[in-house]
Structure formats: C-alpha cells, structure tokens
Amino acid sequence: MKTTIKLLTLGLALAGAASLSAVTASENWENHCASCHGEDGKAQTKQGKKLKIRDYTEAAVQAELKDDEMLKAILEGVKENGKERMKGFKDEFENPDQEAKDLVDFVRKLKV
C-alpha cells in the first residue's frame, strides 16, 4: 500500500513537472511564427509582406484554412515550386503533435 502511494505521488510530481516545462501556443507563436505572420496574425511584417502571407484575422481566410493542412504545414513546413516558404517545426517542439494542435487553436482565435 505504501509503495503504491509513493509511486502515485512520484508519478503526479513528474507529470506536474512535465506540464510546467511545456511551451504554450503563444510562446511558440512568438518564437516561431510572429516574425512572418506578425504578433497579431495580420502578416504586416517585412517577411509577411514579401511572401504575401494571408491575414489570419480575416474571416474569409479563416474559412479557407483547414485544420489538417495547418497541422501539416506547422510540422512539415510549406514548399511552393520546390522552394521552402516555411520551415517545419516538428523537430523543434518537445511534444510536436500537441504543440501543433495548440498552434492551430491559437490561429483560430486570431479571427476578428
């Protein structure tokens, strides 16, 4: 019984420590996305304008975005005519699938 309680306590402590170290979607956005997409998602940055990135705050743009396509772009990157338009972040995330899903949710909340 005491061993079970100790193991349970240790497991909860480790889970709590792991959740504290997880990077939030807003941190990932700031660290990986904002330089092109802008902090507000409007893409009014030097790179955003150069690459003609769409404004994620617009309802029409949001309607065109598909979650599975955004997930793939975040994890694998985006290429156009053989050129890389956006690098993938799969190898830069601690928990790639969850962090990519969190970023998709973040983008969805940018809609005005």
C-alpha positions in Angstrom: 0.0 0.0 0.0 2.7 2.5 1.0 4.7 1.6 -2.2 1.6 2.3 -4.3 1.1 5.7 -2.7 4.8 6.6 -3.2 4.6 5.6 -6.8 1.4 7.5 -7.4 2.9 10.6 -5.7 6.1 10.3 -7.8 4.0 9.9 -11.0 2.0 13.0 -10.2 5.1 15.0 -9.4 6.7 14.0 -12.7 3.5 14.8 -14.6 3.3 18.2 -12.9 7.0 19.0 -13.7 6.5 18.0 -17.3 3.4 20.2 -17.7 5.3 23.2 -16.2 8.0 22.8 -18.8 5.6 22.6 -21.8 5.7 25.5 -24.1 2.5 27.4 -24.6 1.0 28.1 -28.1 1.5 31.9 -27.5 5.2 31.2 -26.8 5.6 29.1 -29.9 3.8 31.7 -31.9 6.1 34.4 -30.6 9.2 32.2 -31.1 8.5 30.6 -34.5 5.6 32.4 -36.2 5.4 36.1 -35.4 8.4 37.2 -37.4 6.5 36.4 -40.6 2.8 36.2 -39.6 3.0 39.1 -37.1 2.2 39.1 -33.4 -1.4 39.8 -34.3 -1.6 37.4 -37.3 -2.1 40.1 -39.8 1.3 39.4 -41.6 2.2 43.0 -41.7 5.9 42.2 -41.2 8.7 42.7 -43.7 8.7 38.9 -44.4 5.0 38.7 -44.3 4.6 41.3 -47.0 7.4 39.9 -49.1 5.9 36.4 -49.0 2.4 37.7 -49.4 1.2 35.9 -46.3 -2.5 36.0 -45.6 -4.1 37.8 -42.7 -5.3 35.3 -40.2 -7.6 37.7 -38.6 -9.9 37.8 -41.7 -13.0 35.6 -41.5 -12.7 34.7 -45.2 -9.1 33.5 -44.8 -10.0 31.5 -41.6 -12.8 29.8 -43.6 -10.4 28.6 -46.2 -7.9 27.2 -43.6 -8.3 23.5 -42.9 -7.0 22.2 -39.6 -5.3 19.2 -41.0 -3.5 21.3 -43.6 -2.4 23.8 -40.9 -1.1 20.9 -38.8 0.9 19.5 -41.7 2.3 23.0 -42.5 3.4 23.6 -38.9 5.0 20.2 -38.6 6.5 19.6 -42.0 6.7 23.1 -43.5 5.4 24.6 -46.7 7.0 24.4 -50.1 6.0 26.1 -53.3 7.5 25.4 -56.7 10.3 23.4 -54.9 11.2 26.4 -52.7 10.7 26.4 -48.9 8.2 29.1 -47.9 8.0 28.0 -44.3 10.2 25.5 -42.4 8.6 22.8 -40.3 8.8 22.8 -36.6 8.4 19.1 -35.8 11.9 18.7 -34.6 11.8 22.0 -32.6 8.8 21.1 -30.4 9.0 19.0 -27.3 5.6 17.5 -28.0 5.1 18.1 -31.7 1.6 16.8 -32.2 0.1 18.6 -29.2 2.0 21.9 -29.8 1.0 21.9 -33.4 -2.7 21.4 -32.4 -2.3 24.2 -29.8 -1.0 26.5 -32.6 -3.9 25.7 -34.8 -6.2 26.6 -32.0 -4.2 29.8 -31.5 -4.6 30.8 -35.1 -8.3 30.1 -34.9 -8.6 32.6 -32.1 -7.0 35.4 -34.2 -10.1 35.8 -36.2 -11.8 39.1 -35.6 
